[in-house]
């Protein structure tokens, strides 16, 4: 069972759109508009930090070798608010750093990965 969150609810509302066009009398437009308005409200309430950490994780995951894991966090340093650690298959730290931007931190981590291991296969 999928736990309700703003993203899964938005996906559900988008699915209702297709159902409404297939059977407009079964899924009235006002119900669809209410569901969409609620989803927009919930999505806009998601903290920017959550979105940033998700983006950082996704970008690091794209450059990490198979079996390695990126770990991301926010720091208390206002000039370098993002932190990341990449661990290898055994859980050893392979790379770590903090960065001013997500893109900058990803570039720093990529440079710290062992030669030939900076891109996922």
C-alpha positions as CSV (number, residue, x, y, z in Angstrom):
1,X,0.0,0.0,0.0
2,X,1.3,3.4,-0.9
3,X,1.5,6.0,1.9
4,X,-0.3,9.2,1.1
5,X,2.0,12.1,0.5
6,X,1.8,15.2,-1.7
7,X,3.5,13.5,-4.7
8,X,1.4,10.3,-4.6
9,X,-1.8,12.4,-4.2
10,X,-0.8,14.6,-7.2
11,X,-0.3,11.4,-9.3
12,X,-3.8,10.3,-8.2
13,X,-5.3,13.6,-9.2
14,X,-3.6,13.4,-12.6
15,X,-5.1,9.9,-13.1
16,X,-8.5,11.3,-12.3
17,X,-8.1,13.6,-15.3
18,X,-7.9,10.6,-17.7
19,X,-10.8,8.9,-16.0
20,X,-12.8,12.1,-16.3
21,X,-12.2,12.3,-20.1
22,X,-13.1,8.7,-20.4
23,X,-16.3,8.9,-18.3
24,X,-17.1,12.5,-17.5
25,X,-20.4,11.7,-15.8
26,X,-18.6,9.2,-13.4
27,X,-15.9,11.7,-12.4
28,X,-17.4,15.2,-12.4
29,X,-15.2,18.2,-13.2
30,X,-15.8,19.8,-9.8
31,X,-14.4,16.8,-8.0
32,X,-11.4,16.8,-10.2
33,X,-10.9,20.6,-9.6
34,X,-11.1,20.1,-5.8
35,X,-8.6,17.2,-5.9
36,X,-6.2,19.3,-8.1
37,X,-6.5,22.3,-5.8
38,X,-5.8,20.2,-2.7
39,X,-2.7,18.7,-4.4
40,X,-1.4,22.1,-5.5
41,X,-1.8,23.3,-1.9
42,X,0.0,20.3,-0.5
43,X,2.8,20.4,-3.1
44,X,3.5,24.1,-2.5
45,X,3.7,23.4,1.2
46,X,6.6,21.0,0.7
47,X,9.7,22.7,2.3
48,X,12.3,23.8,-0.3
49,X,15.0,21.9,1.8
50,X,13.2,18.6,1.1
51,X,13.2,19.3,-2.7
52,X,16.9,20.3,-2.6
53,X,17.9,17.2,-0.7
54,X,16.0,15.0,-3.1
55,X,17.6,16.7,-6.1
56,X,21.1,16.4,-4.5
57,X,20.5,12.7,-3.8
58,X,19.3,12.0,-7.3
59,X,22.3,13.8,-8.9
60,X,24.7,12.0,-6.7
61,X,23.0,8.7,-7.3
62,X,23.5,9.2,-11.0
63,X,27.3,9.5,-10.7
64,X,27.8,6.8,-8.0
65,X,29.0,3.4,-9.0
66,X,26.6,0.5,-8.6
67,X,26.5,-0.7,-5.0
68,X,27.7,2.6,-3.6
69,X,25.4,4.9,-1.7
70,X,25.2,8.7,-1.5
71,X,24.1,10.2,1.8
72,X,22.9,13.8,1.9
73,X,22.3,16.4,4.6
74,X,21.8,20.1,5.2
75,X,24.6,21.8,7.2
76,X,24.5,24.7,9.6
77,X,27.0,26.6,7.5
78,X,25.1,29.3,5.6
79,X,27.8,29.6,2.9
80,X,28.0,25.8,2.3
81,X,24.5,24.5,3.2
82,X,24.7,21.1,1.5
83,X,26.7,18.1,2.6
84,X,27.2,14.7,1.1
85,X,29.1,11.4,1.8
86,X,29.4,8.5,-0.7
87,X,30.1,5.1,0.8
88,X,31.3,2.0,-1.1
89,X,29.9,-1.5,-1.0
90,X,31.5,-2.2,2.4
91,X,30.2,1.1,3.9
92,X,33.6,2.8,3.8
93,X,33.6,6.5,3.1
94,X,34.7,7.0,-0.5
95,X,34.1,10.7,-0.8
96,X,32.7,13.5,1.3
97,X,32.3,17.3,1.1
98,X,30.1,20.3,1.6
99,X,29.0,22.8,-1.1
100,X,27.4,26.1,-1.8
101,X,25.2,24.7,-4.5
102,X,23.9,21.3,-5.4
103,X,25.7,21.3,-8.8
104,X,29.0,22.4,-7.2
105,X,28.8,19.7,-4.5
106,X,28.1,17.0,-7.1
107,X,31.2,18.2,-9.1
108,X,33.3,18.1,-5.9
109,X,32.2,14.6,-5.0
110,X,32.7,13.4,-8.6
111,X,36.3,14.6,-8.5
112,X,36.9,12.8,-5.2
113,X,35.6,9.4,-6.4
114,X,38.4,7.0,-7.3
115,X,39.6,7.2,-10.9
116,X,37.4,5.2,-13.3
117,X,34.7,5.0,-10.7
118,X,33.0,8.4,-11.1
119,X,30.2,7.3,-13.3
120,X,27.6,4.6,-12.8
121,X,27.9,1.7,-15.4
